[in-house]
């Protein structure tokens, strides 16, 4: 693994920009308004994070270009999902996501079935194109649109994407602030999940009366209206971390009342 190389995936790592906190904040505000140039600048300004993460895998025999590309996917996901109201640095949020993306890649690559480099290249190109088209058209592109954009048949794209897929646990942590941990399942809206069925089929009226108005509102939005924690946070004007804590406290109190 040649981590000393200057150019990785066509990027001159010696000339990567270093954004100041004020610049990051200003760019992120523009990103939230849909500014694509600001998003590109924010990605480029945080590529040093990807470099610092892939150094942790210097003992592996993986190609540094592959790890860098995978790390960039994690970085992009972090940018698209970061909630600035969490009162944490972006790097604190992004590093675990970059690490998780690389570790999933390494787990997949350690299996007896190896994915060819050409398939990986097609899959990565399709992922980047999908991201770009989503930002440009404000909707998820079809596989036909991706195919037309990169000049690769939709069958080859589908095969390549399927080849690099790796299942993710709903309980995989994506962020922690030193207290409560946010898991994948906290980001998913599911109107028929088991917790909602548990809530709907028990005698909840009395136990919900014991909750504070804010806790009742969160339980209503999360388990009766199927909103994600991020959607609830936006709706009531608090951070996702606060929603997570209030939700856990409310469920704990309700269980305690129901089992008393």
KEDO-288443 format. One record per residue: x, y, z of N, C-alpha, C, CB in turn. Coordinates in steps of 0.2 Angstrom, whole numbers, plus 5000, padded with zeros to 4 digits. Glycine has a CB too. Example, Ala and Ser with C-alpha at 12.3 -4.5 7.8 and 13.67 -1.06 7.14 Angstrom:
// KEDO-288443
REC   neast   nnorth    nup   caeast   canorth   caup   ceast   cnorth    cup   cbeast   cbnorth   cbup
REC    5066     4972   5039     5062      4978   5039    5066     4984   5039     5057      4978   5045
REC    5064     4989   5035     5068      4995   5036    5064     5000   5039     5070      4997   5029
This chain:
// KEDO-288443
REC   neast   nnorth    nup   caeast   canorth   caup   ceast   cnorth    cup   cbeast   cbnorth   cbup
REC    5004     4994   5000     5000      5000   5000    5004     5006   5000     4995      5000   5006
REC    5005     5010   4994     5009      5015   4994    5006     5022   4996     5012      5016   4987
REC    5006     5023   5003     5003      5029   5005    5007     5035   5004     5002      5028   5013
REC    5014     5034   5002     5018      5040   5001    5017     5043   4995     5025      5038   5002
REC    5013     5040   4990     5012      5043   4984    5008     5050   4984     5008      5038   4979
REC    5010     5054   4980     5007      5061   4980    5001     5061   4976     5012      5066   4976
REC    5000     5058   4970     4994      5058   4967    4990     5052   4968     4995      5059   4959
REC    4984     5052   4970     4979      5047   4972    4973     5048   4968     4978      5046   4979
REC    4971     5043   4964     4965      5044   4960    4965     5050   4956     4959      5043   4964
REC    4971     5053   4953     4971      5059   4949    4971     5065   4954     4965      5059   4945
REC    4971     5064   4960     4971      5070   4965    4978     5071   4967     4966      5069   4971
REC    4980     5077   4967     4987      5079   4969    4986     5081   4977     4990      5085   4966
REC    4988     5076   4981     4986      5077   4988    4991     5082   4991     4987      5070   4992
REC    4996     5084   4988     5001      5089   4991    4997     5096   4990     5007      5089   4987
REC    4992     5097   4986     4989      5103   4985    4982     5104   4987     4990      5105   4977
REC    4980     5099   4992     4973      5099   4994    4972     5105   4998     4972      5093   4998
REC    4967     5109   4998     4965      5115   5002    4964     5113   5009     4960      5119   4999
REC    4965     5118   5013     4964      5117   5020    4959     5122   5022     4970      5117   5025
REC    4953     5121   5024     4947      5125   5025    4948     5128   5032     4941      5123   5023
REC    4947     5134   5033     4946      5137   5040    4939     5136   5043     4948      5144   5040
REC    4938     5135   5049     4931      5134   5052    4926     5139   5049     4931      5135   5060
REC    4928     5145   5049     4923      5150   5046    4921     5148   5039     4925      5157   5046
REC    4926     5146   5035     4925      5144   5028    4920     5138   5027     4931      5143   5024
REC    4921     5133   5032     4917      5127   5032    4910     5129   5033     4920      5122   5037
REC    4909     5133   5038     4902      5135   5040    4899     5139   5035     4902      5140   5047
REC    4902     5143   5031     4899      5147   5026    4897     5142   5020     4904      5152   5024
REC    4902     5138   5019     4901      5133   5013    4895     5128   5015     4907      5129   5012
REC    4894     5126   5021     4889      5122   5023    4882     5125   5022     4890      5119   5030
REC    4882     5131   5024     4876      5135   5023    4874     5135   5016     4876      5142   5026
REC    4878     5136   5012     4877      5136   5004    4875     5130   5002     4883      5139   5000
REC    4878     5124   5005     4876      5117   5003    4869     5116   5004     4880      5112   5006
REC    4866     5118   5010     4860      5117   5012    4855     5121   5008     4859      5120   5020
REC    4857     5126   5004     4853      5130   5000    4853     5127   4993     4855      5137   4999
REC    4857     5121   4992     4857      5118   4985    4863     5120   4981     4851      5119   4982
REC    4868     5124   4984     4874      5126   4980    4878     5120   4978     4877      5132   4983
REC    4879     5118   4972     4883      5112   4970    4890     5114   4970     4881      5110   4963
REC    4892     5120   4969     4899      5122   4969    4902     5122   4976     4900      5129   4965
REC    4897     5124   4980     4899      5124   4988    4900     5117   4990     4894      5128   4992
REC    4896     5113   4988     4897      5106   4990    4903     5103   4987     4891      5101   4987
REC    4905     5104   4981     4911      5102   4978    4917     5105   4982     4912      5104   4971
REC    4917     5111   4984     4922      5114   4987    4923     5111   4994     4921      5122   4988
REC    4917     5109   4997     4917      5106   5004    4920     5099   5004     4910      5106   5007
REC    4919     5096   4999     4921      5089   4998    4929     5089   4997     4918      5085   4992
REC    4931     5094   4992     4939      5095   4991    4942     5097   4998     4940      5100   4986
REC    4939     5101   5001     4942      5104   5007    4942     5099   5013     4938      5110   5010
REC    4939     5093   5012     4939      5088   5018    4942     5082   5015     4932      5087   5020
REC    4946     5082   5010     4949      5076   5007    4955     5074   5012     4951      5077   5000
REC    4957     5078   5015     4963      5077   5020    4960     5072   5025     4966      5083   5023
REC    4954     5072   5027     4951      5068   5032    4951     5061   5029     4943      5069   5033
REC    4950     5060   5023     4950      5053   5020    4957     5051   5020     4948      5053   5012
REC    4962     5055   5018     4969      5053   5018    4971     5051   5025     4974      5059   5016
REC    4969     5054   5030     4971      5053   5037    4968     5046   5039     4969      5058   5042
REC    4962     5044   5037     4959      5038   5039    4962     5032   5035     4951      5038   5037
REC    4963     5033   5029     4966      5027   5025    4973     5025   5028     4966      5028   5018
REC    4977     5030   5031     4983      5028   5034    4983     5023   5039     4986      5035   5037
REC    4977     5023   5042     4976      5017   5047    4976     5010   5045     4969      5019   5051
REC    4975     5010   5038     4975      5003   5035    4981     5002   5031     4969      5003   5030
REC    4987     5005   5033     4993      5004   5029    4996     4997   5030     4998      5009   5032
REC    4993     4993   5034     4996      4987   5035    4992     4982   5030     4995      4984   5042
REC    4987     4984   5027     4983      4980   5022    4987     4980   5015     4976      4982   5022
REC    4985     4975   5011     4988      4975   5005    4983     4978   4999     4989      4968   5003
REC    4978     4982   5002     4973      4985   4997    4977     4990   4993     4967      4987   5001
REC    4974     4991   4987     4976      4997   4983    4974     5004   4986     4974      4996   4976
REC    4979     5008   4987     4977      5015   4990    4972     5019   4986     4984      5019   4991
REC    4972     5018   4980     4967      5021   4976    4960     5019   4977     4968      5020   4968
REC    4959     5012   4978     4953      5009   4980    4951     5012   4987     4953      5002   4980
REC    4955     5012   4992     4953      5014   4998    4951     5022   4998     4959      5013   5003
REC    4955     5026   4994     4953      5033   4994    4946     5034   4991     4959      5036   4989
REC    4945     5030   4985     4938      5031   4982    4933     5029   4987     4938      5027   4976
REC    4934     5023   4991     4929      5021   4995    4928     5026   5001     4931      5014   4998
REC    4934     5029   5003     4933      5034   5009    4930     5040   5006     4940      5036   5011
REC    4931     5042   5000     4927      5048   4997    4919     5047   4997     4929      5049   4990
REC    4917     5041   4996     4910      5039   4996    4908     5040   5003     4909      5032   4994
REC    4912     5038   5008     4910      5039   5015    4909     5047   5017     4915      5036   5020
REC    4914     5050   5014     4914      5058   5015    4908     5061   5012     4921      5061   5012
REC    4906     5059   5006     4900      5062   5003    4894     5060   5007     4900      5059   4996
REC    4894     5054   5009     4888      5052   5014    4888     5056   5020     4888      5045   5015
REC    4893     5058   5023     4894      5062   5029    4891     5069   5028     4901      5062   5032
REC    4894     5072   5022     4892      5079   5020    4884     5079   5019     4895      5081   5014
REC    4881     5074   5016     4874      5074   5014    4870     5073   5020     4873      5069   5009
REC    4872     5070   5026     4868      5068   5031    4870     5072   5038     4869      5061   5033
REC    4875     5076   5037     4877      5080   5043    4872     5085   5045     4884      5084   5042
REC    4871     5085   5052     4866      5090   5055    4871     5095   5059     4861      5086   5059
REC    4871     5101   5057     4875      5106   5060    4873     5108   5067     4876      5112   5056
REC    4866     5106   5068     4864      5108   5075    4866     5103   5080     4856      5108   5075
REC    4870     5098   5079     4872      5093   5084    4878     5096   5088     4874      5087   5080
REC    4880     5102   5086     4885      5105   5090    4892     5101   5090     4883      5107   5097
REC    4893     5098   5085     4900      5094   5085    4903     5096   5078     4899      5086   5085
REC    4910     5095   5078     4914      5096   5072    4912     5091   5067     4921      5096   5074
REC    4912     5094   5061     4911      5089   5055    4915     5083   5055     4911      5093   5049
REC    4922     5084   5057     4926      5079   5057    4925     5073   5062     4934      5081   5058
REC    4922     5075   5067     4920      5070   5072    4914     5066   5070     4917      5074   5079
REC    4910     5069   5066     4904      5065   5063    4907     5061   5057     4899      5070   5060
REC    4911     5064   5053     4913      5061   5046    4918     5055   5047     4916      5066   5042
REC    4923     5056   5052     4928      5050   5052    4925     5043   5053     4933      5052   5058
REC    4920     5043   5058     4917      5036   5059    4913     5033   5052     4912      5036   5064
REC    4910     5038   5048     4907      5036   5042    4912     5034   5037     4902      5042   5040
REC    4917     5037   5037     4923      5035   5032    4926     5029   5034     4928      5041   5031
REC    4927     5028   5040     4930      5022   5043    4925     5016   5041     4931      5022   5050
REC    4918     5017   5043     4913      5012   5042    4913     5010   5034     4907      5014   5044
REC    4914     5015   5030     4913      5013   5023    4919     5009   5021     4913      5020   5018
REC    4925     5011   5023     4931      5007   5021    4931     5000   5024     4937      5011   5024
REC    4929     4999   5031     4929      4993   5034    4924     4988   5030     4927      4993   5041
REC    4918     4991   5028     4913      4987   5024    4916     4984   5018     4907      4991   5023
REC    4920     4989   5015     4924      4987   5008    4929     4981   5010     4927      4993   5005
REC    4933     4982   5015     4938      4977   5017    4934     4970   5019     4942      4979   5023
REC    4929     4970   5022     4925      4964   5024    4923     4961   5018     4919      4966   5029
REC    4920     4965   5013     4918      4962   5007    4924     4959   5003     4914      4967   5003
REC    4929     4963   5003     4935      4961   4999    4939     4955   5002     4940      4967   4998
REC    4937     4953   5008     4941      4948   5011    4937     4941   5010     4942      4949   5019
REC    4932     4941   5007     4928      4935   5005    4931     4931   5000     4921      4937   5003
REC    4929     4925   4999     4932      4921   4994    4931     4923   4987     4930      4914   4995
REC    4925     4927   4986     4923      4930   4979    4926     4937   4979     4915      4929   4978
REC    4931     4938   4974     4934      4945   4974    4930     4948   4968     4941      4944   4972
REC    4929     4955   4969     4926      4959   4964    4932     4962   4960     4921      4964   4967
REC    4931     4961   4953     4936      4963   4949    4937     4971   4949     4935      4961   4941
REC    4943     4973   4947     4944      4981   4947    4940     4984   4942     4951      4982   4945
REC    4938     4981   4936     4934      4984   4931    4927     4985   4934     4934      4980   4925
REC    4924     4980   4937     4918      4981   4940    4917     4986   4946     4915      4974   4943
REC    4923     4986   4950     4923      4992   4955    4923     4999   4952     4929      4991   4959
REC    4927     4999   4946     4927      5006   4943    4920     5008   4940     4932      5006   4937
REC    4917     5003   4937     4910      5005   4935    4905     5007   4940     4907      4998   4931
REC    4906     5003   4946     4901      5004   4952    4903     5011   4954     4902      4999   4957
REC    4909     5013   4955     4911      5019   4958    4909     5025   4954     4918      5020   4960
REC    4910     5024   4947     4908      5029   4942    4900     5030   4942     4910      5027   4935
REC    4897     5025   4943     4889      5025   4943    4887     5029   4950     4886      5018   4943
REC    4890     5027   4955     4888      5030   4962    4890     5038   4961     4893      5027   4967
REC    4895     5040   4959     4897      5047   4958    4892     5050   4953     4904      5048   4956
REC    4890     5047   4948     4886      5050   4943    4879     5051   4946     4885      5046   4937
REC    4877     5046   4950     4870      5046   4953    4870     5052   4958     4869      5039   4957
REC    4875     5053   4962     4875      5058   4966    4875     5065   4962     4882      5058   4970
REC    4879     5066   4957     4879      5072   4953    4872     5073   4950     4884      5072   4948
REC    4868     5068   4947     4862      5069   4944    4857     5071   4949     4860      5063   4940
REC    4857     5068   4955     4852      5069   4960    4853     5076   4962     4853      5065   4967
REC    4859     5079   4963     4860      5086   4965    4857     5091   4959     4867      5087   4967
REC    4859     5089   4953     4857      5093   4947    4849     5093   4946     4860      5090   4941
REC    4846     5087   4947     4839      5087   4945    4834     5086   4951     4838      5081   4940
REC    4837     5086   4957     4833      5086   4963    4829     5080   4963     4829      5092   4964
REC    4831     5074   4960     4827      5068   4961    4832     5062   4959     4821      5068   4956
REC    4830     5056   4961     4834      5051   4960    4834     5049   4953     4832      5045   4965
REC    4840     5048   4950     4840      5046   4943    4838     5039   4942     4847      5048   4940
REC    4836     5037   4936     4835      5030   4934    4841     5027   4932     4829      5030   4928
REC    4841     5021   4931     4848      5017   4929    4849     5019   4922     4847      5010   4930
REC    4843     5020   4918     4844      5022   4911    4848     5029   4910     4837      5022   4907
REC    4846     5034   4915     4849      5040   4915    4856     5040   4916     4845      5045   4919
REC    4858     5036   4921     4865      5035   4923    4869     5032   4918     4866      5030   4930
REC    4866     5027   4914     4869      5023   4909    4870     5028   4903     4864      5018   4906
REC    4866     5033   4902     4867      5037   4896    4872     5042   4898     4860      5041   4895
REC    4873     5044   4904     4877      5049   4906    4885     5047   4906     4876      5051   4914
REC    4886     5040   4908     4893      5038   4908    4894     5033   4902     4894      5034   4914
REC    4889     5032   4898     4891      5028   4892    4892     5020   4893     4896      5030   4888
REC    4889     5018   4899     4890      5010   4900    4883     5007   4901     4893      5010   4907
REC    4882     5001   4898     4875      4998   4898    4872     4998   4905     4876      4992   4894
REC    4866     4998   4905     4862      4998   4912    4863     4991   4915     4855      4999   4911
REC    4864     4986   4910     4865      4979   4913    4872     4978   4916     4865      4974   4907
REC    4877     4981   4914     4884      4981   4917    4884     4985   4923     4889      4984   4912
REC    4880     4991   4923     4880      4995   4929    4876     4991   4935     4876      5002   4928
REC    4871     4988   4933     4867      4984   4938    4871     4978   4941     4860      4981   4935
REC    4875     4975   4937     4879      4970   4939    4885     4972   4943     4882      4966   4933
REC    4888     4978   4941     4893      4980   4945    4891     4983   4952     4896      4986   4941
REC    4885     4986   4952     4882      4989   4959    4881     4983   4963     4876      4993   4958
REC    4878     4978   4960     4876      4972   4964    4882     4968   4967     4872      4967   4960
REC    4888     4969   4963     4894      4965   4965    4897     4968   4971     4899      4965   4959
REC    4896     4975   4972     4900      4978   4978    4895     4979   4984     4903      4985   4976
REC    4889     4977   4983     4884      4978   4989    4887     4974   4995     4877      4976   4987
REC    4885     4976   5001     4887      4973   5007    4881     4974   5012     4894      4974   5010
REC    4878     4970   5015     4873      4971   5020    4875     4975   5026     4870      4965   5022
REC    4871     4980   5028     4873      4984   5034    4868     4983   5039     4872      4991   5032
REC    4870     4982   5045     4866      4981   5051    4862     4987   5053     4870      4978   5057
REC    4856     4986   5055     4852      4992   5057    4855     4995   5064     4845      4990   5058
REC    4859     4991   5067     4862      4993   5074    4869     4995   5073     4861      4987   5079
REC    4871     4997   5067     4878      4999   5066    4878     5006   5068     4880      4998   5058
REC    4882     5008   5072     4883      5015   5074    4885     5020   5069     4887      5016   5081
REC    4882     5026   5068     4885      5031   5063    4887     5037   5066     4880      5032   5058
REC    4886     5038   5073     4888      5044   5076    4887     5043   5084     4884      5050   5074
REC    4892     5046   5087     4891      5046   5095    4895     5053   5097     4895      5040   5098
REC    4892     5056   5102     4894      5062   5105    4897     5061   5111     4889      5068   5105
REC    4899     5055   5113     4901      5053   5120    4896     5051   5124     4905      5059   5123
REC    4890     5052   5122     4884      5050   5126    4880     5044   5122     4880      5055   5128
REC    4874     5046   5120     4870      5042   5116    4872     5041   5109     4862      5045   5116
REC    4872     5035   5107     4874      5033   5100    4868     5033   5095     4878      5027   5100
REC    4869     5036   5089     4864      5036   5084    4866     5030   5080     4864      5043   5080
REC    4861     5026   5078     4862      5020   5074    4858     5021   5067     4859      5014   5078
REC    4860     5016   5063     4857      5016   5056    4849     5016   5057     4859      5010   5052
REC    4846     5012   5061     4839      5012   5062    4836     5018   5064     4837      5006   5067
REC    4840     5023   5067     4837      5029   5069    4836     5034   5063     4842      5033   5074
REC    4839     5032   5057     4839      5036   5051    4833     5034   5047     4845      5037   5048
REC    4830     5028   5049     4825      5025   5044    4818     5026   5046     4827      5018   5043
REC    4814     5028   5042     4807      5028   5043    4803     5022   5041     4804      5034   5039
REC    4800     5019   5045     4796      5012   5044    4790     5012   5048     4801      5006   5046
REC    4784     5013   5044     4778      5013   5047    4775     5007   5050     4773      5016   5042
REC    4779     5001   5048     4776      4995   5051    4782     4991   5055     4774      4991   5045
REC    4786     4995   5058     4792      4992   5062    4789     4989   5068     4797      4997   5063
REC    4793     4985   5071     4791      4981   5077    4790     4985   5083     4796      4976   5079
REC    4794     4991   5084     4793      4995   5089    4786     4999   5089     4798      5000   5090
REC    4784     5001   5083     4778      5004   5082    4772     4999   5083     4777      5007   5074
REC    4773     4993   5081     4767      4988   5083    4767     4987   5090     4769      4981   5079
REC    4773     4987   5094     4773      4987   5101    4769     4992   5104     4780      4986   5104
REC    4770     4999   5101     4767      5005   5104    4760     5004   5103     4770      5011   5101
REC    4758     5002   5097     4751      5003   5095    4746     4998   5098     4750      5002   5088
REC    4749     4992   5100     4745      4986   5103    4745     4986   5110     4747      4980   5100
REC    4748     4990   5114     4748      4990   5121    4744     4996   5124     4755      4991   5124
REC    4742     4996   5130     4737      5001   5133    4742     5007   5134     4733      4998   5139
REC    4742     5012   5130     4747      5017   5130    4744     5023   5133     4750      5018   5124
REC    4738     5024   5133     4735      5031   5135    4737     5033   5142     4727      5030   5135
REC    4737     5028   5147     4739      5030   5153    4747     5032   5154     4737      5025   5158
REC    4750     5027   5151     4758      5028   5151    4760     5035   5147     4761      5022   5148
REC    4757     5036   5142     4758      5043   5138    4757     5049   5142     4755      5043   5132
REC    4752     5048   5147     4750      5054   5151    4755     5056   5156     4743      5053   5154
REC    4760     5051   5157     4765      5052   5162    4771     5056   5159     4768      5046   5165
REC    4771     5056   5152     4776      5060   5148    4775     5067   5148     4777      5057   5141
REC    4781     5071   5147     4780      5078   5146    4777     5079   5139     4788      5081   5147
REC    4775     5085   5138     4772      5087   5131    4777     5086   5126     4770      5094   5131
REC    4783     5087   5127     4788      5087   5122    4789     5079   5120     4795      5090   5124
REC    4790     5075   5125     4791      5068   5125    4785     5065   5121     4792      5064   5131
REC    4779     5067   5123     4773      5064   5119    4773     5066   5112     4766      5067   5123
REC    4775     5072   5110     4775      5074   5103    4780     5070   5099     4777      5081   5103
REC    4786     5068   5103     4791      5064   5099    4789     5057   5098     4798      5064   5103
REC    4785     5054   5103     4783      5047   5102    4777     5047   5097     4780      5045   5109
REC    4773     5052   5097     4768      5053   5091    4771     5053   5084     4763      5059   5093
REC    4776     5057   5084     4779      5058   5077    4783     5052   5075     4783      5065   5077
REC    4787     5049   5080     4791      5044   5078    4787     5037   5077     4796      5043   5084
REC    4782     5036   5081     4780      5029   5081    4772     5029   5078     4780      5026   5087
REC    4769     5034   5077     4763      5034   5074    4763     5038   5067     4758      5038   5079
REC    4767     5042   5066     4768      5045   5060    4774     5043   5056     4768      5053   5060
REC    4778     5039   5059     4783      5036   5055    4789     5040   5053     4781      5032   5049
REC    4790     5046   5057     4795      5050   5055    4802     5048   5057     4794      5057   5057
REC    4808     5050   5054     4814      5048   5056    4816     5053   5062     4819      5049   5051
REC    4821     5052   5066     4824      5057   5071    4825     5063   5068     4829      5054   5075
REC    4829     5063   5062     4831      5070   5059    4824     5074   5057     4835      5068   5052
REC    4819     5070   5054     4813      5074   5052    4810     5077   5059     4808      5069   5049
REC    4810     5073   5064     4807      5075   5070    4811     5081   5073     4807      5070   5076
REC    4817     5081   5073     4821      5087   5075    4820     5093   5071     4829      5085   5074
REC    4819     5092   5064     4818      5098   5060    4811     5101   5062     4818      5096   5053
REC    4806     5096   5063     4799      5098   5064    4798     5102   5071     4795      5092   5064
REC    4802     5100   5076     4801      5103   5082    4806     5108   5084     4800      5098   5088
REC    4812     5108   5080     4817      5113   5081    4822     5112   5086     4814      5120   5083
REC    4824     5106   5087     4829      5104   5092    4834     5099   5088     4827      5100   5098
REC    4840     5097   5091     4845      5093   5087    4842     5086   5087     4851      5094   5091
REC    4845     5082   5083     4844      5075   5082    4846     5071   5089     4847      5072   5076
REC    4852     5073   5091     4854      5070   5098    4849     5071   5103     4861      5073   5100
REC    4846     5077   5104     4841      5079   5109    4835     5074   5108     4839      5086   5109
REC    4833     5073   5101     4827      5069   5100    4829     5062   5102     4826      5069   5092
REC    4835     5060   5101     4837      5053   5103    4836     5052   5110     4844      5051   5100
REC    4839     5057   5114     4839      5056   5121    4832     5056   5124     4843      5062   5124
REC    4828     5061   5121     4821      5062   5124    4817     5055   5122     4817      5068   5121
REC    4818     5053   5116     4814      5047   5114    4816     5041   5118     4816      5045   5107
REC    4822     5040   5120     4824      5034   5124    4822     5035   5131     4832      5034   5124
REC    4822     5041   5134     4819      5042   5140    4811     5041   5141     4820      5050   5143
REC    4808     5043   5135     4801      5042   5135    4799     5035   5135     4798      5046   5129
REC    4802     5031   5131     4801      5024   5130    4803     5020   5136     4805      5021   5124
REC    4808     5022   5140     4810      5019   5146    4805     5020   5151     4817      5022   5149
REC    4802     5027   5151     4797      5028   5156    4790     5024   5155     4796      5036   5156
REC    4789     5024   5149     4783      5020   5147    4783     5013   5148     4781      5021   5139
REC    4789     5010   5147     4790      5003   5149    4789     5002   5156     4797      5000   5146
REC    4792     5007   5160     4792      5006   5167    4785     5006   5170     4796      5012   5170
REC    4781     5011   5167     4774      5011   5169    4770     5005   5167     4770      5018   5166
REC    4771     5002   5161     4767      4997   5159    4769     4990   5163     4768      4996   5152
REC    4775     4990   5165     4777      4984   5169    4777     4984   5176     4784      4982   5167
REC    4775     4990   5178     4774      4991   5186    4768     4987   5189     4773      4999   5187
